[in-house]
Amino acid sequence: MNAILLKICLFLVLTLPGYQHLQNKKIVVIGIADKAKDGAVVSGPKGHVYYINGLDFWDDKFYRKRVRVSGILVIQRFSMTDGAEDLAHPLVNKKIEVRTIMKPKWELVK
């Protein structure tokens, strides 16, 4: 279910005019190939995590190894305040940023 929700959100972000400035930003990230609940990720510099569009998991050749991923960066920003019923909950007012690399290409870094 979460993977479907992520894909729907990506579609909306790519089609909303307010997010056009976030598209077509080429990026190269060098980090560790890892897995997350919603798919394959790269743990990059400054603790940022980048989802790899279209990749559910890393092949053993790449998993937990240092990789270089290039593609187009899309950033989604969410606020946890929407629909919050319990204002004392620690997630209320928390801002979440999801970074996804679209049209990714990757290779091992030696």
MOPAC internal coordinates of N, CA, C and O (Angstrom, degrees):
PM7 1SCF
backbone

  N    0.0000 0     0.00 0     0.00 0    0    0    0
  C    1.4495 1     0.00 0     0.00 0    1    0    0
  C    1.5313 1   110.62 1     0.00 0    2    1    0
  O    1.2310 1   119.82 1   136.65 1    3    2    1
  N    1.3480 1   117.95 1   -43.35 1    3    2    1
  C    1.4571 1   120.39 1  -178.81 1    5    3    2
  C    1.5207 1   111.55 1   -64.18 1    6    5    3
  O    1.2310 1   119.94 1   144.08 1    7    6    5
  N    1.3206 1   117.72 1   -35.92 1    7    6    5
  C    1.4664 1   120.77 1   178.98 1    9    7    6
  C    1.5257 1   110.02 1   -65.17 1   10    9    7
  O    1.2310 1   120.21 1   141.17 1   11   10    9
  N    1.3231 1   117.20 1   -38.83 1   11   10    9
  C    1.4617 1   121.12 1   178.31 1   13   11   10
  C    1.5203 1   110.00 1   -66.13 1   14   13   11
  O    1.2310 1   120.41 1   137.07 1   15   14   13
  N    1.3326 1   116.82 1   -42.93 1   15   14   13
  C    1.4621 1   121.20 1   178.83 1   17   15   14
  C    1.5235 1   110.39 1   -62.29 1   18   17   15
  O    1.2310 1   120.09 1   138.30 1   19   18   17
  N    1.3379 1   117.43 1   -41.70 1   19   18   17
  C    1.4618 1   120.96 1   178.38 1   21   19   18
  C    1.5191 1   110.77 1   -61.72 1   22   21   19
  O    1.2310 1   119.75 1   138.37 1   23   22   21
  N    1.3297 1   118.09 1   -41.63 1   23   22   21
  C    1.4637 1   121.43 1   179.66 1   25   23   22
  C    1.5259 1   111.37 1   -66.49 1   26   25   23
  O    1.2310 1   120.15 1   141.43 1   27   26   25
  N    1.3264 1   117.32 1   -38.57 1   27   26   25
  C    1.4664 1   121.08 1   177.16 1   29   27   26
  C    1.5274 1   109.72 1   -64.30 1   30   29   27
  O    1.2310 1   120.61 1   135.81 1   31   30   29
  N    1.3383 1   116.45 1   -44.19 1   31   30   29
  C    1.4644 1   119.96 1   179.18 1   33   31   30
  C    1.5192 1   111.09 1   -63.04 1   34   33   31
  O    1.2310 1   120.13 1   139.35 1   35   34   33
  N    1.3272 1   117.35 1   -40.65 1   35   34   33
  C    1.4639 1   120.61 1   177.43 1   37   35   34
  C    1.5207 1   110.69 1   -61.11 1   38   37   35
  O    1.2310 1   120.50 1   137.57 1   39   38   37
  N    1.3246 1   116.66 1   -42.43 1   39   38   37
  C    1.4591 1   120.14 1   178.41 1   41   39   38
  C    1.5214 1   110.60 1   -60.58 1   42   41   39
  O    1.2310 1   120.68 1   134.39 1   43   42   41
  N    1.3337 1   116.30 1   -45.61 1   43   42   41
  C    1.4583 1   120.04 1  -179.72 1   45   43   42
  C    1.5168 1   111.64 1   -63.32 1   46   45   43
  O    1.2310 1   120.53 1   137.81 1   47   46   45
  N    1.3242 1   116.59 1   -42.19 1   47   46   45
  C    1.4558 1   120.16 1   179.60 1   49   47   46
  C    1.5203 1   110.74 1   -62.82 1   50   49   47
  O    1.2310 1   120.42 1   139.78 1   51   50   49
  N    1.3050 1   116.80 1   -40.22 1   51   50   49
  C    1.4592 1   120.17 1  -178.67 1   53   51   50
  C    1.5151 1   112.98 1   -71.45 1   54   53   51
  O    1.2310 1   120.02 1   160.89 1   55   54   53
  N    1.3343 1   117.56 1   -19.11 1   55   54   53
  C    1.4533 1   119.81 1  -177.56 1   57   55   54
  C    1.5232 1   113.58 1  -107.21 1   58   57   55
  O    1.2310 1   119.32 1   170.04 1   59   58   57
  N    1.3252 1   118.90 1    -9.96 1   59   58   57
  C    1.4632 1   120.98 1   179.57 1   61   59   58
  C    1.5310 1   110.14 1   -80.54 1   62   61   59
  O    1.2310 1   119.57 1   -50.20 1   63   62   61
  N    1.3199 1   118.43 1   129.80 1   63   62   61
  C    1.4519 1   120.60 1  -177.99 1   65   63   62
  C    1.5213 1   113.84 1   -60.09 1   66   65   63
  O    1.2310 1   119.41 1   147.40 1   67   66   65
  N    1.3111 1   118.72 1   -32.60 1   67   66   65
  C    1.4555 1   121.78 1  -178.19 1   69   67   66
  C    1.5146 1   113.76 1   -66.11 1   70   69   67
  O    1.2310 1   119.95 1   162.70 1   71   70   69
  N    1.3024 1   117.69 1   -17.30 1   71   70   69
  C    1.4601 1   121.27 1  -178.47 1   73   71   70
  C    1.5259 1   112.23 1  -104.76 1   74   73   71
  O    1.2310 1   119.85 1  -172.38 1   75   74   73
  N    1.3238 1   117.88 1     7.62 1   75   74   73
  C    1.4522 1   119.87 1  -178.27 1   77   75   74
  C    1.5253 1   111.65 1   -60.38 1   78   77   75
  O    1.2310 1   119.98 1   147.30 1   79   78   77
  N    1.3341 1   117.64 1   -32.70 1   79   78   77
  C    1.4652 1   120.39 1  -178.56 1   81   79   78
  C    1.5245 1   112.44 1   -68.25 1   82   81   79
  O    1.2310 1   119.71 1   163.71 1   83   82   81
  N    1.3194 1   118.16 1   -16.29 1   83   82   81
  C    1.4605 1   121.14 1   178.97 1   85   83   82
  C    1.5242 1   111.67 1   -87.73 1   86   85   83
  O    1.2310 1   120.13 1   169.37 1   87   86   85
  N    1.3086 1   117.36 1   -10.63 1   87   86   85
  C    1.4542 1   120.29 1  -178.83 1   89   87   86
  C    1.5301 1   110.51 1   -86.68 1   90   89   87
  O    1.2310 1   121.91 1   -17.85 1   91   90   89
  N    1.3146 1   113.96 1   162.15 1   91   90   89
  C    1.4622 1   122.31 1   175.01 1   93   91   90
  C    1.5211 1   113.28 1    63.75 1   94   93   91
  O    1.2310 1   120.08 1  -157.25 1   95   94   93
  N    1.3036 1   117.46 1    22.75 1   95   94   93
  C    1.4602 1   121.29 1   173.53 1   97   95   94
  C    1.5194 1   107.20 1   -92.97 1   98   97   95
  O    1.2310 1   120.94 1   -73.08 1   99   98   97
  N    1.3145 1   115.80 1   106.92 1   99   98   97
  C    1.4633 1   119.18 1   178.77 1  101   99   98
  C    1.5213 1   108.62 1   -71.60 1  102  101   99
  O    1.2310 1   121.72 1   -38.03 1  103  102  101
  N    1.3263 1   114.32 1   141.97 1  103  102  101
  C    1.4563 1   119.92 1  -176.81 1  105  103  102
  C    1.5224 1   109.38 1  -142.46 1  106  105  103
  O    1.2310 1   120.95 1   -30.96 1  107  106  105
  N    1.3119 1   115.79 1   149.04 1  107  106  105
  C    1.4584 1   122.51 1   171.05 1  109  107  106
  C    1.5181 1   106.15 1  -128.47 1  110  109  107
  O    1.2310 1   120.95 1   -56.70 1  111  110  109
  N    1.3216 1   115.79 1   123.30 1  111  110  109
  C    1.4633 1   121.46 1  -179.91 1  113  111  110
  C    1.5184 1   108.34 1  -118.88 1  114  113  111
  O    1.2310 1   120.91 1   -49.04 1  115  114  113
  N    1.3186 1   115.87 1   130.96 1  115  114  113
  C    1.4612 1   121.08 1   172.86 1  117  115  114
  C    1.5213 1   106.28 1  -111.68 1  118  117  115
  O    1.2310 1   121.12 1   -56.77 1  119  118  117
  N    1.3297 1   115.47 1   123.23 1  119  118  117
  C    1.4504 1   120.14 1  -177.63 1  121  119  118
  C    1.5137 1   111.05 1  -167.95 1  122  121  119
  O    1.2310 1   121.37 1    16.53 1  123  122  121
  N    1.3159 1   114.98 1  -163.47 1  123  122  121
  C    1.4674 1   121.93 1  -177.17 1  125  123  122
  C    1.5253 1   109.62 1  -100.18 1  126  125  123
  O    1.2310 1   120.98 1   -53.42 1  127  126  125
  N    1.3357 1   115.73 1   126.58 1  127  126  125
  C    1.4673 1   121.55 1   176.95 1  129  127  126
  C    1.5242 1   108.64 1   -71.19 1  130  129  127
  O    1.2310 1   120.75 1   -53.32 1  131  130  129
  N    1.3183 1   116.17 1   126.68 1  131  130  129
  C    1.4547 1   120.52 1  -176.54 1  133  131  130
  C    1.5209 1   109.28 1  -144.22 1  134  133  131
  O    1.2310 1   120.85 1     2.16 1  135  134  133
  N    1.3200 1   115.97 1  -177.84 1  135  134  133
  C    1.4625 1   120.06 1   178.33 1  137  135  134
  C    1.5191 1   109.18 1  -121.96 1  138  137  135
  O    1.2310 1   121.62 1   -27.70 1  139  138  137
  N    1.3208 1   114.50 1   152.30 1  139  138  137
  C    1.4539 1   122.32 1   175.34 1  141  139  138
  C    1.5220 1   107.15 1  -132.84 1  142  141  139
  O    1.2310 1   120.88 1    -6.45 1  143  142  141
  N    1.3058 1   115.92 1   173.55 1  143  142  141
  C    1.4558 1   120.41 1  -178.09 1  145  143  142
  C    1.5297 1   112.43 1   -57.77 1  146  145  143
  O    1.2310 1   120.60 1   144.65 1  147  146  145
  N    1.3417 1   116.45 1   -35.35 1  147  146  145
  C    1.4617 1   120.06 1  -175.01 1  149  147  146
  C    1.5218 1   114.65 1  -103.57 1  150  149  147
  O    1.2310 1   119.58 1  -170.86 1  151  150  149
  N    1.3402 1   118.41 1     9.14 1  151  150  149
  C    1.4504 1   119.29 1   176.58 1  153  151  150
  C    1.5104 1   113.49 1   145.43 1  154  153  151
  O    1.2310 1   121.48 1     9.44 1  155  154  153
  N    1.3217 1   114.78 1  -170.56 1  155  154  153
  C    1.4592 1   121.49 1  -178.87 1  157  155  154
  C    1.5295 1   110.03 1   -76.03 1  158  157  155
  O    1.2310 1   120.97 1   -37.04 1  159  158  157
  N    1.3311 1   115.75 1   142.96 1  159  158  157
  C    1.4592 1   121.63 1  -179.83 1  161  159  158
  C    1.5182 1   109.76 1  -137.27 1  162  161  159
  O    1.2310 1   121.75 1   -14.47 1  163  162  161
  N    1.3292 1   114.25 1   165.53 1  163  162  161
  C    1.4559 1   122.35 1   169.49 1  165  163  162
  C    1.5199 1   106.14 1  -122.37 1  166  165  163
  O    1.2310 1   120.93 1   -53.84 1  167  166  165
  N    1.3222 1   115.83 1   126.16 1  167  166  165
  C    1.4669 1   120.56 1   174.11 1  169  167  166
  C    1.5158 1   106.54 1   -86.25 1  170  169  167
  O    1.2310 1   121.23 1   -70.77 1  171  170  169
  N    1.3180 1   115.26 1   109.23 1  171  170  169
  C    1.4497 1   120.80 1  -173.33 1  173  171  170
  C    1.5094 1   113.16 1  -101.19 1  174  173  171
  O    1.2310 1   121.04 1    13.64 1  175  174  173
  N    1.3286 1   115.63 1  -166.36 1  175  174  173
  C    1.4595 1   120.74 1  -179.18 1  177  175  174
  C    1.5312 1   111.81 1   -64.04 1  178  177  175
  O    1.2310 1   121.49 1   -25.02 1  179  178  177
  N    1.3001 1   114.76 1   154.98 1  179  178  177
  C    1.4720 1   122.80 1   178.22 1  181  179  178
  C    1.5240 1   112.31 1    61.02 1  182  181  179
  O    1.2310 1   120.25 1  -159.16 1  183  182  181
  N    1.3281 1   117.12 1    20.84 1  183  182  181
  C    1.4568 1   120.33 1   177.20 1  185  183  182
  C    1.5177 1   115.09 1    77.43 1  186  185  183
  O    1.2310 1   119.77 1  -174.38 1  187  186  185
  N    1.3284 1   118.04 1     5.62 1  187  186  185
  C    1.4595 1   120.14 1   178.53 1  189  187  186
  C    1.5246 1   110.35 1   -71.21 1  190  189  187
  O    1.2310 1   121.22 1   -35.41 1  191  190  189
  N    1.3135 1   115.28 1   144.59 1  191  190  189
  C    1.4613 1   122.05 1   176.98 1  193  191  190
  C    1.5219 1   107.21 1  -115.26 1  194  193  191
  O    1.2310 1   121.00 1   -48.48 1  195  194  193
  N    1.3087 1   115.70 1   131.52 1  195  194  193
  C    1.4605 1   122.31 1  -178.41 1  197  195  194
  C    1.5213 1   109.21 1  -117.21 1  198  197  195
  O    1.2310 1   120.34 1   -58.83 1  199  198  197
  N    1.3315 1   116.96 1   121.17 1  199  198  197
  C    1.4631 1   121.04 1   173.79 1  201  199  198
  C    1.5206 1   108.68 1   -75.19 1  202  201  199
  O    1.2310 1   120.74 1   -35.93 1  203  202  201
  N    1.3249 1   116.19 1   144.07 1  203  202  201
  C    1.4516 1   122.45 1   179.15 1  205  203  202
  C    1.5219 1   107.53 1  -102.00 1  206  205  203
  O    1.2310 1   120.50 1   -71.73 1  207  206  205
  N    1.3241 1   116.65 1   108.27 1  207  206  205
  C    1.4563 1   121.46 1  -175.86 1  209  207  206
  C    1.5291 1   111.30 1   -58.34 1  210  209  207
  O    1.2310 1   120.84 1   -48.43 1  211  210  209
  N    1.3297 1   116.00 1   131.57 1  211  210  209
  C    1.4596 1   121.77 1   176.05 1  213  211  210
  C    1.5151 1   115.28 1    82.14 1  214  213  211
  O    1.2310 1   119.99 1   179.95 1  215  214  213
  N    1.3327 1   117.62 1    -0.05 1  215  214  213
  C    1.4682 1   120.39 1  -178.07 1  217  215  214
  C    1.5276 1   109.26 1  -115.73 1  218  217  215
  O    1.2310 1   120.93 1   -66.15 1  219  218  217
  N    1.3282 1   115.82 1   113.85 1  219  218  217
  C    1.4634 1   119.81 1  -179.24 1  221  219  218
  C    1.5218 1   112.42 1   -79.18 1  222  221  219
  O    1.2310 1   120.58 1   146.13 1  223  222  221
  N    1.3366 1   116.50 1   -33.87 1  223  222  221
  C    1.4659 1   120.31 1   179.72 1  225  223  222
  C    1.5251 1   108.83 1  -156.06 1  226  225  223
  O    1.2310 1   121.32 1   -21.95 1  227  226  225
  N    1.3233 1   115.08 1   158.05 1  227  226  225
  C    1.4618 1   120.92 1   178.92 1  229  227  226
  C    1.5260 1   110.57 1   -85.29 1  230  229  227
  O    1.2310 1   120.47 1   -37.18 1  231  230  229
  N    1.2935 1   116.71 1   142.82 1  231  230  229
  C    1.4554 1   122.54 1   170.59 1  233  231  230
  C    1.5298 1   107.38 1   -64.78 1  234  233  231
  O    1.2310 1   120.29 1   -27.92 1  235  234  233
  N    1.3260 1   117.04 1   152.08 1  235  234  233
  C    1.4651 1   121.16 1  -178.87 1  237  235  234
  C    1.5290 1   112.95 1   -55.33 1  238  237  235
  O    1.2310 1   120.59 1   151.66 1  239  238  237
  N    1.3154 1   116.47 1   -28.34 1  239  238  237
  C    1.4631 1   121.17 1   179.63 1  241  239  238
  C    1.5366 1   111.66 1   -61.95 1  242  241  239
  O    1.2310 1   120.46 1   151.17 1  243  242  241
  N    1.3559 1   116.72 1   -28.83 1  243  242  241
  C    1.4605 1   121.73 1  -176.13 1  245  243  242
  C    1.5275 1   113.63 1  -107.86 1  246  245  243
  O    1.2310 1   120.20 1   152.19 1  247  246  245
  N    1.3264 1   117.23 1   -27.81 1  247  246  245
  C    1.4655 1   121.62 1  -171.54 1  249  247  246
  C    1.5291 1   112.07 1   -58.16 1  250  249  247
  O    1.2310 1   121.58 1   -51.45 1  251  250  249
  N    1.3241 1   114.57 1   128.55 1  251  250  249
  C    1.4642 1   124.26 1  -179.90 1  253  251  250
  C    1.5240 1   113.59 1    62.74 1  254  253  251
  O    1.2310 1   121.35 1  -155.13 1  255  254  253
  N    1.3306 1   115.03 1    24.87 1  255  254  253
  C    1.4619 1   120.55 1   177.53 1  257  255  254
  C    1.5269 1   108.45 1  -117.32 1  258  257  255
  O    1.2310 1   121.23 1   -15.07 1  259  258  257
  N    1.3149 1   115.26 1   164.93 1  259  258  257
  C    1.4641 1   121.40 1   179.31 1  261  259  258
  C    1.5332 1   108.60 1   -78.79 1  262  261  259
  O    1.2310 1   120.94 1   -54.96 1  263  262  261
  N    1.3486 1   115.80 1   125.04 1  263  262  261
  C    1.4587 1   121.58 1  -177.48 1  265  263  262
  C    1.5251 1   110.87 1  -130.07 1  266  265  263
  O    1.2310 1   121.49 1   -21.47 1  267  266  265
  N    1.3206 1   114.76 1   158.53 1  267  266  265
  C    1.4630 1   122.51 1   171.88 1  269  267  266
  C    1.5184 1   106.26 1  -113.52 1  270  269  267
  O    1.2310 1   120.74 1   -57.89 1  271  270  269
  N    1.3311 1   116.18 1   122.11 1  271  270  269
  C    1.4613 1   121.07 1   179.76 1  273  271  270
  C    1.5247 1   108.24 1  -119.37 1  274  273  271
  O    1.2310 1   120.88 1   -50.69 1  275  274  273
  N    1.3183 1   115.93 1   129.31 1  275  274  273
  C    1.4588 1   120.45 1   176.23 1  277  275  274
  C    1.5195 1   108.65 1  -120.45 1  278  277  275
  O    1.2310 1   120.89 1   -25.82 1  279  278  277
  N    1.3127 1   115.89 1   154.18 1  279  278  277
  C    1.4548 1   121.26 1   179.64 1  281  279  278
  C    1.5114 1   110.35 1   166.52 1  282  281  279
  O    1.2310 1   121.16 1    23.36 1  283  282  281
  N    1.3021 1   115.39 1  -156.64 1  283  282  281
  C    1.4599 1   121.98 1  -178.72 1  285  283  282
  C    1.5237 1   108.57 1  -110.67 1  286  285  283
  O    1.2310 1   120.87 1   -54.35 1  287  286  285
  N    1.3113 1   115.95 1   125.65 1  287  286  285
  C    1.4629 1   121.72 1  -176.24 1  289  287  286
  C    1.5206 1   111.03 1   -84.29 1  290  289  287
  O    1.2310 1   121.27 1   -48.18 1  291  290  289
  N    1.3296 1   115.18 1   131.82 1  291  290  289
  C    1.4590 1   122.28 1   171.40 1  293  291  290
  C    1.5194 1   106.73 1  -124.68 1  294  293  291
  O    1.2310 1   120.58 1   -51.01 1  295  294  293
  N    1.3231 1   116.49 1   128.99 1  295  294  293
  C    1.4629 1   121.32 1  -179.96 1  297  295  294
  C    1.5211 1   108.44 1  -113.86 1  298  297  295
  O    1.2310 1   121.23 1   -51.37 1  299  298  297
  N    1.3257 1   115.25 1   128.63 1  299  298  297
  C    1.4651 1   121.71 1   175.76 1  301  299  298
  C    1.5205 1   107.39 1  -110.09 1  302  301  299
  O    1.2310 1   120.44 1   -45.66 1  303  302  301
  N    1.3170 1   116.77 1   134.34 1  303  302  301
  C    1.4581 1   120.74 1   178.02 1  305  303  302
  C    1.5294 1   109.01 1  -118.09 1  306  305  303
  O    1.2310 1   121.29 1   -49.47 1  307  306  305
  N    1.3296 1   115.14 1   130.53 1  307  306  305
  C    1.4570 1   121.80 1  -179.45 1  309  307  306
  C    1.5193 1   109.49 1  -126.36 1  310  309  307
  O    1.2310 1   121.32 1   -27.17 1  311  310  309
  N    1.3065 1   115.08 1   152.83 1  311  310  309
  C    1.4558 1   120.87 1   172.86 1  313  311  310
  C    1.5182 1   107.50 1  -119.83 1  314  313  311
  O    1.2310 1   120.59 1   -45.54 1  315  314  313
  N    1.3096 1   116.48 1   134.46 1  315  314  313
  C    1.4643 1   120.45 1  -178.23 1  317  315  314
  C    1.5212 1   112.24 1   -82.05 1  318  317  315
  O    1.2310 1   119.31 1  -173.57 1  319  318  317
  N    1.3272 1   118.91 1     6.43 1  319  318  317
  C    1.4580 1   120.40 1  -178.43 1  321  319  318
  C    1.5233 1   112.22 1   -78.67 1  322  321  319
  O    1.2310 1   119.99 1   156.51 1  323  322  321
  N    1.3255 1   117.63 1   -23.49 1  323  322  321
  C    1.4602 1   120.76 1  -177.17 1  325  323  322
  C    1.5197 1   110.77 1   -65.44 1  326  325  323
  O    1.2310 1   120.56 1   -57.75 1  327  326  325
  N    1.3103 1   116.53 1   122.25 1  327  326  325
  C    1.4517 1   121.65 1   176.95 1  329  327  326
  C    1.5146 1   114.50 1    73.44 1  330  329  327
  O    1.2310 1   119.99 1  -165.08 1  331  330  329
  N    1.3253 1   117.63 1    14.92 1  331  330  329
  C    1.4648 1   120.15 1  -179.66 1  333  331  330
  C    1.5180 1   109.40 1   -72.83 1  334  333  331
  O    1.2310 1   121.15 1   -58.40 1  335  334  333
  N    1.3196 1   115.41 1   121.60 1  335  334  333
  C    1.4586 1   119.75 1  -178.63 1  337  335  334
  C    1.5289 1   111.37 1   -90.95 1  338  337  335
  O    1.2310 1   120.82 1   146.27 1  339  338  337
  N    1.3299 1   116.04 1   -33.73 1  339  338  337
  C    1.4564 1   120.62 1  -177.98 1  341  339  338
  C    1.5270 1   108.48 1  -108.01 1  342  341  339
  O    1.2310 1   120.51 1   -78.49 1  343  342  341
  N    1.3205 1   116.63 1   101.51 1  343  342  341
  C    1.4589 1   120.92 1  -176.33 1  345  343  342
  C    1.5173 1   112.98 1   -67.59 1  346  345  343
  O    1.2310 1   119.85 1   167.18 1  347  346  345
  N    1.3345 1   117.89 1   -12.82 1  347  346  345
  C    1.4600 1   120.72 1   178.28 1  349  347  346
  C    1.5298 1   111.44 1   -87.40 1  350  349  347
  O    1.2310 1   120.35 1   173.88 1  351  350  349
  N    1.3096 1   116.94 1    -6.12 1  351  350  349
  C    1.4639 1   120.80 1  -178.37 1  353  351  350
  C    1.5245 1   109.72 1   -66.10 1  354  353  351
  O    1.2310 1   119.67 1   -41.69 1  355  354  353
  N    1.3517 1   118.24 1   138.31 1  355  354  353
  C    1.4710 1   120.67 1  -176.22 1  357  355  354
  C    1.5308 1   115.07 1   -65.27 1  358  357  355
  O    1.2310 1   119.57 1   161.51 1  359  358  357
  N    1.3374 1   118.44 1   -18.49 1  359  358  357
  C    1.4588 1   120.12 1   179.57 1  361  359  358
  C    1.5217 1   113.56 1   -83.09 1  362  361  359
  O    1.2310 1   120.51 1   167.54 1  363  362  361
  N    1.3335 1   116.63 1   -12.46 1  363  362  361
  C    1.4526 1   119.33 1  -179.31 1  365  363  362
  C    1.5226 1   108.84 1   -64.10 1  366  365  363
  O    1.2310 1   121.00 1   -41.64 1  367  366  365
  N    1.3056 1   115.70 1   138.36 1  367  366  365
  C    1.4662 1   124.33 1  -178.50 1  369  367  366
  C    1.5227 1   113.07 1    68.70 1  370  369  367
  O    1.2310 1   119.72 1  -169.68 1  371  370  369
  N    1.3102 1   118.15 1    10.32 1  371  370  369
  C    1.4584 1   120.58 1   177.00 1  373  371  370
  C    1.5237 1   108.53 1   -84.13 1  374  373  371
  O    1.2310 1   120.69 1   -46.88 1  375  374  373
  N    1.2968 1   116.28 1   133.12 1  375  374  373
  C    1.4579 1   121.95 1   178.35 1  377  375  374
  C    1.5288 1   108.63 1   -98.56 1  378  377  375
  O    1.2310 1   120.54 1   -45.01 1  379  378  377
  N    1.3158 1   116.57 1   134.99 1  379  378  377
  C    1.4557 1   122.22 1  -178.71 1  381  379  378
  C    1.5247 1   108.26 1  -120.51 1  382  381  379
  O    1.2310 1   121.11 1   -42.88 1  383  382  381
  N    1.3192 1   115.48 1   137.12 1  383  382  381
  C    1.4577 1   121.26 1   178.21 1  385  383  382
  C    1.5311 1   107.80 1  -123.22 1  386  385  383
  O    1.2310 1   120.38 1   -56.97 1  387  386  385
  N    1.3245 1   116.88 1   123.03 1  387  386  385
  C    1.4555 1   122.09 1   178.71 1  389  387  386
  C    1.5228 1   107.92 1  -109.53 1  390  389  387
  O    1.2310 1   121.08 1   -58.00 1  391  390  389
  N    1.3308 1   115.53 1   122.00 1  391  390  389
  C    1.4640 1   121.59 1   179.50 1  393  391  390
  C    1.5183 1   108.37 1  -104.50 1  394  393  391
  O    1.2310 1   120.94 1   -52.88 1  395  394  393
  N    1.3220 1   115.81 1   127.12 1  395  394  393
  C    1.4635 1   121.26 1  -179.89 1  397  395  394
  C    1.5226 1   109.21 1  -127.24 1  398  397  395
  O    1.2310 1   121.02 1   -43.94 1  399  398  397
  N    1.3176 1   115.65 1   136.06 1  399  398  397
  C    1.4532 1   120.77 1   175.86 1  401  399  398
  C    1.5245 1   107.91 1   -99.30 1  402  401  399
  O    1.2310 1   121.26 1   -65.71 1  403  402  401
  N    1.3324 1   115.19 1   114.29 1  403  402  401
  C    1.4515 1   122.37 1  -179.76 1  405  403  402
  C    1.5274 1   108.70 1   -90.52 1  406  405  403
  O    1.2310 1   120.89 1   -25.70 1  407  406  405
  N    1.3372 1   115.90 1   154.30 1  407  406  405
  C    1.4682 1   122.38 1  -178.35 1  409  407  406
  C    1.5335 1   110.71 1    48.25 1  410  409  407
  O    1.2310 1   120.59 1  -128.21 1  411  410  409
  N    1.3345 1   116.49 1    51.79 1  411  410  409
  C    1.4643 1   119.49 1  -173.67 1  413  411  410
  C    1.5246 1   114.09 1   -75.51 1  414  413  411
  O    1.2310 1   121.77 1   -31.02 1  415  414  413
  N    1.3234 1   114.21 1   148.98 1  415  414  413
  C    1.4632 1   123.04 1   170.36 1  417  415  414
  C    1.5146 1   105.41 1  -133.97 1  418  417  415
  O    1.2310 1   120.75 1   -42.73 1  419  418  417
  N    1.3311 1   116.17 1   137.27 1  419  418  417
  C    1.4602 1   118.11 1  -176.37 1  421  419  418
  C    1.5108 1   111.65 1  -138.14 1  422  421  419
  O    1.2310 1   122.21 1   -20.96 1  423  422  421
  N    1.3418 1   113.37 1   159.04 1  423  422  421
  C    1.4648 1   121.30 1   177.73 1  425  423  422
  C    1.5110 1   108.19 1  -154.87 1  426  425  423
  O    1.2310 1   120.92 1   -22.24 1  427  426  425
  N    1.3320 1   115.85 1   157.76 1  427  426  425
  C    1.4535 1   120.86 1   175.76 1  429  427  426
  C    1.5217 1   109.75 1   -72.16 1  430  429  427
  O    1.2310 1   121.18 1   -34.32 1  431  430  429
  N    1.3327 1   115.35 1   145.68 1  431  430  429
  C    1.4584 1   121.34 1   174.99 1  433  431  430
  C    1.5042 1   106.98 1  -104.21 1  434  433  431
  O    1.2310 1   120.48 1   -51.20 1  435  434  433
  N    1.3179 1   116.68 1   128.80 1  435  434  433
  C    1.4738 1   120.44 1  -178.19 1  437  435  434
  C    1.4882 1   111.69 1   -90.25 1  438  437  435
  O    1.2310 1   120.10 1   180.00 1  439  438  437

